Amino acid sequence: MVKRFKNLLQQAGLDDTTFHNWRHTCASILLEMGVHPKVVQEILGHPRIATTLDTYSHLVPGMLEAAAAKLDEAFAEKKKPSAKGGSL
């Protein structure tokens, strides 16, 4: 399997690297894109979400900021006056 992987890298014109590096890169990109950690856990095949979160915890703070921004947006929408001129 390793030989096949190395062959595919060469055919694609990519630098020689390990499958683990691609796996780590995939998980990092997904988490940075805001994919839920539970989904990333399933993709990686980790038996527990704690494994995923412990391994990629450095990416979680950005997710927390994004979640806070979404809450701000939700509350800002609620504060907008309605078409009738009223508010919440």
A tleap script that builds the chain and sets N, CA, C and O, in Angstrom:
source leaprc.protein.ff14SB
mol = sequence {
  NMET VAL LYS ARG PHE LYS ASN LEU LEU GLN
  GLN ALA GLY LEU ASP ASP THR THR PHE HIE
  ASN TRP ARG HIE THR CYS ALA SER ILE LEU
  LEU GLU MET GLY VAL HIE PRO LYS VAL VAL
  GLN GLU ILE LEU GLY HIE PRO ARG ILE ALA
  THR THR LEU ASP THR TYR SER HIE LEU VAL
  PRO GLY MET LEU GLU ALA ALA ALA ALA LYS
  LEU ASP GLU ALA PHE ALA GLU LYS LYS LYS
  PRO SER ALA LYS GLY GLY SER CLEU
}
set mol.1.N position { 0.818 -1.182 0.000 }
set mol.1.CA position { 0.000 0.000 0.000 }
set mol.1.C position { 0.872 1.259 0.000 }
set mol.1.O position { 0.547 2.229 -0.685 }
set mol.2.N position { 1.967 1.259 0.754 }
set mol.2.CA position { 2.859 2.413 0.799 }
set mol.2.C position { 3.464 2.653 -0.580 }
set mol.2.O position { 3.591 3.795 -1.022 }
set mol.3.N position { 3.835 1.572 -1.249 }
set mol.3.CA position { 4.428 1.711 -2.582 }
set mol.3.C position { 3.423 2.334 -3.552 }
set mol.3.O position { 3.786 3.191 -4.357 }
set mol.4.N position { 2.181 1.912 -3.476 }
set mol.4.CA position { 1.129 2.480 -4.336 }
set mol.4.C position { 0.936 3.961 -4.030 }
set mol.4.O position { 0.801 4.770 -4.948 }
set mol.5.N position { 0.921 4.322 -2.754 }
set mol.5.CA position { 0.767 5.713 -2.350 }
set mol.5.C position { 1.918 6.556 -2.892 }
set mol.5.O position { 1.693 7.637 -3.437 }
set mol.6.N position { 3.146 6.068 -2.746 }
set mol.6.CA position { 4.319 6.799 -3.242 }
set mol.6.C position { 4.253 6.960 -4.753 }
set mol.6.O position { 4.629 8.000 -5.293 }
set mol.7.N position { 3.771 5.922 -5.430 }
set mol.7.CA position { 3.630 5.969 -6.888 }
set mol.7.C position { 2.605 7.035 -7.289 }
set mol.7.O position { 2.826 7.782 -8.243 }
set mol.8.N position { 1.495 7.103 -6.567 }
set mol.8.CA position { 0.467 8.114 -6.851 }
set mol.8.C position { 1.000 9.528 -6.632 }
set mol.8.O position { 0.701 10.435 -7.408 }
set mol.9.N position { 1.786 9.712 -5.580 }
set mol.9.CA position { 2.394 11.022 -5.341 }
set mol.9.C position { 3.288 11.424 -6.505 }
set mol.9.O position { 3.245 12.559 -6.980 }
set mol.10.N position { 4.091 10.481 -6.950 }
set mol.10.CA position { 5.015 10.745 -8.053 }
set mol.10.C position { 4.238 11.075 -9.331 }
set mol.10.O position { 4.583 12.021 -10.039 }
set mol.11.N position { 3.203 10.308 -9.624 }
set mol.11.CA position { 2.392 10.554 -10.814 }
set mol.11.C position { 1.724 11.926 -10.771 }
set mol.11.O position { 1.540 12.566 -11.806 }
set mol.12.N position { 1.368 12.369 -9.578 }
set mol.12.CA position { 0.707 13.661 -9.417 }
set mol.12.C position { 1.703 14.816 -9.372 }
set mol.12.O position { 1.309 15.981 -9.331 }
set mol.13.N position { 2.984 14.490 -9.380 }
set mol.13.CA position { 4.008 15.522 -9.325 }
set mol.13.C position { 4.149 16.163 -7.958 }
set mol.13.O position { 4.591 17.306 -7.841 }
set mol.14.N position { 3.769 15.418 -6.921 }
set mol.14.CA position { 3.834 15.924 -5.553 }
set mol.14.C position { 5.093 15.438 -4.854 }
set mol.14.O position { 5.638 14.386 -5.186 }
set mol.15.N position { 5.548 16.226 -3.876 }
set mol.15.CA position { 6.719 15.834 -3.106 }
set mol.15.C position { 6.444 14.558 -2.324 }
set mol.15.O position { 5.309 14.265 -1.948 }
set mol.16.N position { 7.508 13.813 -2.092 }
set mol.16.CA position { 7.399 12.588 -1.307 }
set mol.16.C position { 7.073 12.955 0.135 }
set mol.16.O position { 7.770 13.761 0.751 }
set mol.17.N position { 6.030 12.370 0.658 }
set mol.17.CA position { 5.607 12.602 2.033 }
set mol.17.C position { 4.911 11.350 2.539 }
set mol.17.O position { 4.782 10.368 1.807 }
set mol.18.N position { 4.474 11.378 3.758 }
set mol.18.CA position { 3.818 10.203 4.318 }
set mol.18.C position { 2.302 10.342 4.216 }
set mol.18.O position { 1.765 11.444 4.102 }
set mol.19.N position { 1.642 9.216 4.261 }
set mol.19.CA position { 0.184 9.215 4.271 }
set mol.19.C position { -0.328 9.955 5.505 }
set mol.19.O position { -1.335 10.660 5.448 }
set mol.20.N position { 0.383 9.783 6.624 }
set mol.20.CA position { -0.005 10.457 7.864 }
set mol.20.C position { -0.022 11.975 7.676 }
set mol.20.O position { -0.916 12.645 8.193 }
set mol.21.N position { 0.946 12.527 6.948 }
set mol.21.CA position { 0.965 13.975 6.697 }
set mol.21.C position { -0.275 14.416 5.931 }
set mol.21.O position { -0.845 15.463 6.235 }
set mol.22.N position { -0.704 13.633 4.939 }
set mol.22.CA position { -1.907 13.973 4.172 }
set mol.22.C position { -3.143 13.892 5.048 }
set mol.22.O position { -4.051 14.717 4.945 }
set mol.23.N position { -3.166 12.895 5.903 }
set mol.23.CA position { -4.287 12.707 6.826 }
set mol.23.C position { -4.395 13.900 7.779 }
set mol.23.O position { -5.484 14.425 8.011 }
set mol.24.N position { -3.260 14.316 8.323 }
set mol.24.CA position { -3.214 15.451 9.232 }
set mol.24.C position { -3.635 16.737 8.510 }
set mol.24.O position { -4.387 17.547 9.051 }
set mol.25.N position { -3.143 16.906 7.299 }
set mol.25.CA position { -3.495 18.089 6.508 }
set mol.25.C position { -4.988 18.120 6.224 }
set mol.25.O position { -5.621 19.171 6.335 }
set mol.26.N position { -5.553 16.981 5.860 }
set mol.26.CA position { -6.986 16.888 5.582 }
set mol.26.C position { -7.788 17.309 6.812 }
set mol.26.O position { -8.702 18.126 6.709 }
set mol.27.N position { -7.451 16.760 7.959 }
set mol.27.CA position { -8.182 17.086 9.190 }
set mol.27.C position { -8.037 18.567 9.532 }
set mol.27.O position { -9.013 19.209 9.920 }
set mol.28.N position { -6.841 19.108 9.393 }
set mol.28.CA position { -6.601 20.508 9.706 }
set mol.28.C position { -7.429 21.420 8.812 }
set mol.28.O position { -8.051 22.368 9.292 }
set mol.29.N position { -7.437 21.138 7.525 }
set mol.29.CA position { -8.199 21.961 6.585 }
set mol.29.C position { -9.687 21.891 6.894 }
set mol.29.O position { -10.368 22.916 6.909 }
set mol.30.N position { -10.194 20.692 7.139 }
set mol.30.CA position { -11.623 20.548 7.439 }
set mol.30.C position { -12.010 21.340 8.684 }
set mol.30.O position { -13.031 22.027 8.688 }
set mol.31.N position { -11.207 21.249 9.734 }
set mol.31.CA position { -11.516 21.973 10.960 }
set mol.31.C position { -11.415 23.482 10.751 }
set mol.31.O position { -12.239 24.235 11.269 }
set mol.32.N position { -10.423 23.921 10.005 }
set mol.32.CA position { -10.287 25.352 9.721 }
set mol.32.C position { -11.454 25.870 8.888 }
set mol.32.O position { -11.800 27.049 8.963 }
set mol.33.N position { -12.061 24.989 8.095 }
set mol.33.CA position { -13.208 25.372 7.276 }
set mol.33.C position { -14.507 25.362 8.086 }
set mol.33.O position { -15.568 25.726 7.577 }
set mol.34.N position { -14.413 24.946 9.335 }
set mol.34.CA position { -15.586 24.944 10.196 }
set mol.34.C position { -16.367 23.641 10.196 }
set mol.34.O position { -17.489 23.597 10.702 }
set mol.35.N position { -15.798 22.583 9.640 }
set mol.35.CA position { -16.469 21.280 9.686 }
set mol.35.C position { -16.485 20.821 11.146 }
set mol.35.O position { -15.483 20.931 11.853 }
set mol.36.N position { -17.608 20.318 11.574 }
set mol.36.CA position { -17.771 19.895 12.969 }
set mol.36.C position { -16.748 18.812 13.311 }
set mol.36.O position { -16.536 17.893 12.520 }
set mol.37.N position { -16.110 18.909 14.486 }
set mol.37.CA position { -15.117 17.906 14.881 }
set mol.37.C position { -15.632 16.472 14.867 }
set mol.37.O position { -14.857 15.547 14.627 }
set mol.38.N position { -16.925 16.268 15.118 }
set mol.38.CA position { -17.491 14.914 15.090 }
set mol.38.C position { -17.398 14.336 13.686 }
set mol.38.O position { -17.141 13.143 13.520 }
set mol.39.N position { -17.604 15.170 12.679 }
set mol.39.CA position { -17.487 14.716 11.290 }
set mol.39.C position { -16.031 14.367 10.991 }
set mol.39.O position { -15.750 13.346 10.363 }
set mol.40.N position { -15.111 15.211 11.438 }
set mol.40.CA position { -13.682 14.947 11.220 }
set mol.40.C position { -13.283 13.653 11.927 }
set mol.40.O position { -12.514 12.857 11.388 }
set mol.41.N position { -13.805 13.447 13.126 }
set mol.41.CA position { -13.538 12.202 13.854 }
set mol.41.C position { -13.949 10.997 13.020 }
set mol.41.O position { -13.200 10.026 12.914 }
set mol.42.N position { -15.133 11.057 12.431 }
set mol.42.CA position { -15.632 9.941 11.613 }
set mol.42.C position { -14.747 9.704 10.394 }
set mol.42.O position { -14.450 8.560 10.050 }
set mol.43.N position { -14.329 10.783 9.745 }
set mol.43.CA position { -13.467 10.662 8.563 }
set mol.43.C position { -12.139 10.012 8.936 }
set mol.43.O position { -11.645 9.138 8.224 }
set mol.44.N position { -11.568 10.443 10.051 }
set mol.44.CA position { -10.267 9.923 10.475 }
set mol.44.C position { -10.364 8.531 11.090 }
set mol.44.O position { -9.377 7.795 11.135 }
set mol.45.N position { -11.555 8.174 11.562 }
set mol.45.CA position { -11.726 6.867 12.186 }
set mol.45.C position { -11.265 6.812 13.628 }
set mol.45.O position { -11.007 5.733 14.163 }
set mol.46.N position { -11.159 7.983 14.266 }
set mol.46.CA position { -10.803 7.978 15.685 }
set mol.46.C position { -11.945 7.351 16.477 }
set mol.46.O position { -13.110 7.645 16.211 }
set mol.47.N position { -11.633 6.496 17.441 }
set mol.47.CA position { -12.689 5.847 18.208 }
set mol.47.C position { -13.435 6.805 19.134 }
set mol.47.O position { -14.599 6.578 19.464 }
set mol.48.N position { -12.761 7.878 19.550 }
set mol.48.CA position { -13.378 8.851 20.460 }
set mol.48.C position { -13.125 10.259 19.942 }
set mol.48.O position { -12.057 10.540 19.399 }
set mol.49.N position { -14.087 11.131 20.105 }
set mol.49.CA position { -13.915 12.514 19.659 }
set mol.49.C position { -12.801 13.204 20.442 }
set mol.49.O position { -12.171 14.135 19.941 }
set mol.50.N position { -12.560 12.750 21.660 }
set mol.50.CA position { -11.483 13.331 22.471 }
set mol.50.C position { -10.138 13.198 21.765 }
set mol.50.O position { -9.293 14.089 21.857 }
set mol.51.N position { -9.940 12.099 21.068 }
set mol.51.CA position { -8.686 11.903 20.328 }
set mol.51.C position { -8.537 12.977 19.263 }
set mol.51.O position { -7.468 13.572 19.118 }
set mol.52.N position { -9.594 13.223 18.527 }
set mol.52.CA position { -9.574 14.240 17.473 }
set mol.52.C position { -9.339 15.614 18.079 }
set mol.52.O position { -8.491 16.367 17.599 }
set mol.53.N position { -10.077 15.946 19.125 }
set mol.53.CA position { -9.957 17.260 19.738 }
set mol.53.C position { -8.601 17.460 20.399 }
set mol.53.O position { -8.042 18.555 20.338 }
set mol.54.N position { -8.066 16.426 21.025 }
set mol.54.CA position { -6.737 16.542 21.639 }
set mol.54.C position { -5.661 16.760 20.584 }
set mol.54.O position { -4.740 17.553 20.780 }
set mol.55.N position { -5.781 16.053 19.466 }
set mol.55.CA position { -4.774 16.133 18.412 }
set mol.55.C position { -4.818 17.464 17.675 }
set mol.55.O position { -3.779 18.004 17.296 }
set mol.56.N position { -6.017 17.989 17.475 }
set mol.56.CA position { -6.184 19.198 16.666 }
set mol.56.C position { -6.691 20.384 17.486 }
set mol.56.O position { -7.303 21.300 16.936 }
set mol.57.N position { -6.444 20.374 18.784 }
set mol.57.CA position { -6.974 21.424 19.655 }
set mol.57.C position { -6.460 22.808 19.277 }
set mol.57.O position { -7.122 23.804 19.570 }
set mol.58.N position { -5.315 22.894 18.644 }
set mol.58.CA position { -4.776 24.201 18.249 }
set mol.58.C position { -5.666 24.886 17.215 }
set mol.58.O position { -5.546 26.094 17.010 }
set mol.59.N position { -6.555 24.140 16.562 }
set mol.59.CA position { -7.449 24.725 15.573 }
set mol.59.C position { -8.797 25.131 16.158 }
set mol.59.O position { -9.550 25.866 15.521 }
set mol.60.N position { -9.105 24.667 17.345 }
set mol.60.CA position { -10.401 24.915 17.947 }
set mol.60.C position { -10.620 26.384 18.340 }
set mol.60.O position { -11.743 26.867 18.192 }
set mol.61.N position { -9.604 27.128 18.837 }
set mol.61.CA position { -9.877 28.526 19.198 }
set mol.61.C position { -10.489 29.342 18.060 }
set mol.61.O position { -11.370 30.164 18.310 }
set mol.62.N position { -10.058 29.143 16.851 }
set mol.62.CA position { -10.658 29.844 15.717 }
set mol.62.C position { -12.119 29.480 15.545 }
set mol.62.O position { -12.933 30.316 15.154 }
set mol.63.N position { -12.446 28.248 15.834 }
set mol.63.CA position { -13.830 27.804 15.733 }
set mol.63.C position { -14.681 28.485 16.806 }
set mol.63.O position { -15.844 28.808 16.564 }
set mol.64.N position { -14.110 28.702 17.977 }
set mol.64.CA position { -14.843 29.372 19.048 }
set mol.64.C position { -15.140 30.816 18.667 }
set mol.64.O position { -16.240 31.311 18.915 }
set mol.65.N position { -14.177 31.488 18.071 }
set mol.65.CA position { -14.389 32.868 17.625 }
set mol.65.C position { -15.466 32.924 16.549 }
set mol.65.O position { -16.307 33.823 16.551 }
set mol.66.N position { -15.438 31.966 15.633 }
set mol.66.CA position { -16.444 31.924 14.568 }
set mol.66.C position { -17.840 31.691 15.156 }
set mol.66.O position { -18.814 32.294 14.706 }
set mol.67.N position { -17.929 30.827 16.150 }
set mol.67.CA position { -19.223 30.567 16.790 }
set mol.67.C position { -19.737 31.823 17.486 }
set mol.67.O position { -20.927 32.127 17.413 }
set mol.68.N position { -18.859 32.548 18.152 }
set mol.68.CA position { -19.264 33.785 18.820 }
set mol.68.C position { -19.748 34.813 17.800 }
set mol.68.O position { -20.724 35.523 18.045 }
set mol.69.N position { -19.073 34.892 16.670 }
set mol.69.CA position { -19.482 35.827 15.617 }
set mol.69.C position { -20.860 35.455 15.068 }
set mol.69.O position { -21.668 36.334 14.769 }
set mol.70.N position { -21.125 34.163 14.937 }
set mol.70.CA position { -22.438 33.725 14.457 }
set mol.70.C position { -23.538 34.093 15.454 }
set mol.70.O position { -24.636 34.483 15.057 }
set mol.71.N position { -23.242 33.969 16.731 }
set mol.71.CA position { -24.218 34.377 17.747 }
set mol.71.C position { -24.475 35.880 17.679 }
set mol.71.O position { -25.617 36.327 17.784 }
set mol.72.N position { -23.406 36.653 17.502 }
set mol.72.CA position { -23.572 38.099 17.351 }
set mol.72.C position { -24.488 38.418 16.178 }
set mol.72.O position { -25.373 39.268 16.282 }
set mol.73.N position { -24.267 37.725 15.053 }
set mol.73.CA position { -25.099 37.943 13.864 }
set mol.73.C position { -26.559 37.580 14.154 }
set mol.73.O position { -27.472 38.302 13.753 }
set mol.74.N position { -26.772 36.478 14.840 }
set mol.74.CA position { -28.137 36.035 15.140 }
set mol.74.C position { -28.862 37.057 16.006 }
set mol.74.O position { -30.030 37.362 15.766 }
set mol.75.N position { -28.176 37.581 17.007 }
set mol.75.CA position { -28.808 38.564 17.881 }
set mol.75.C position { -28.987 39.902 17.177 }
set mol.75.O position { -29.950 40.617 17.455 }
set mol.76.N position { -28.089 40.250 16.283 }
set mol.76.CA position { -28.236 41.491 15.522 }
set mol.76.C position { -29.473 41.411 14.634 }
set mol.76.O position { -30.192 42.398 14.477 }
set mol.77.N position { -29.722 40.240 14.053 }
set mol.77.CA position { -30.914 40.035 13.226 }
set mol.77.C position { -32.175 40.210 14.064 }
set mol.77.O position { -33.152 40.782 13.581 }
set mol.78.N position { -32.179 39.739 15.290 }
set mol.78.CA position { -33.352 39.826 16.173 }
set mol.78.C position { -33.628 41.263 16.587 }
set mol.78.O position { -34.774 41.620 16.861 }
set mol.79.N position { -32.582 42.095 16.637 }
set mol.79.CA position { -32.749 43.478 17.073 }
set mol.79.C position { -33.246 44.403 15.979 }
set mol.79.O position { -33.706 45.508 16.268 }
set mol.80.N position { -33.163 43.969 14.718 }
set mol.80.CA position { -33.610 44.813 13.614 }
set mol.80.C position { -35.109 45.063 13.732 }
set mol.80.O position { -35.871 44.150 14.052 }
set mol.81.N position { -35.533 46.303 13.473 }
set mol.81.CA position { -36.983 46.585 13.530 }
set mol.81.C position { -37.729 45.824 12.447 }
set mol.81.O position { -37.202 45.607 11.356 }
set mol.82.N position { -38.950 45.420 12.749 }
set mol.82.CA position { -39.758 44.713 11.772 }
set mol.82.C position { -40.303 45.692 10.745 }
set mol.82.O position { -40.167 46.905 10.902 }
set mol.83.N position { -40.912 45.171 9.708 }
set mol.83.CA position { -41.484 46.009 8.642 }
set mol.83.C position { -42.578 46.931 9.193 }
set mol.83.O position { -42.857 47.979 8.610 }
set mol.84.N position { -43.193 46.546 10.309 }
set mol.84.CA position { -44.265 47.339 10.911 }
set mol.84.C position { -43.704 48.473 11.792 }
set mol.84.O position { -44.459 49.256 12.367 }
set mol.85.N position { -42.375 48.542 11.883 }
set mol.85.CA position { -41.777 49.605 12.679 }
set mol.85.C position { -41.551 49.229 14.117 }
set mol.85.O position { -41.009 50.032 14.877 }
set mol.86.N position { -41.943 48.044 14.522 }
set mol.86.CA position { -41.741 47.607 15.898 }
set mol.86.C position { -40.401 46.911 16.069 }
set mol.86.O position { -39.629 46.773 15.120 }
set mol.87.N position { -40.148 46.492 17.248 }
set mol.87.CA position { -38.941 45.710 17.523 }
set mol.87.C position { -39.333 44.537 18.399 }
set mol.87.O position { -40.499 44.365 18.753 }
set mol.88.N position { -38.350 43.744 18.736 }
set mol.88.CA position { -38.601 42.603 19.619 }
set mol.88.C position { -39.086 43.072 20.904 }
set mol.88.O position { -39.358 42.266 21.794 }
savepdb mol mol.pdb
quit
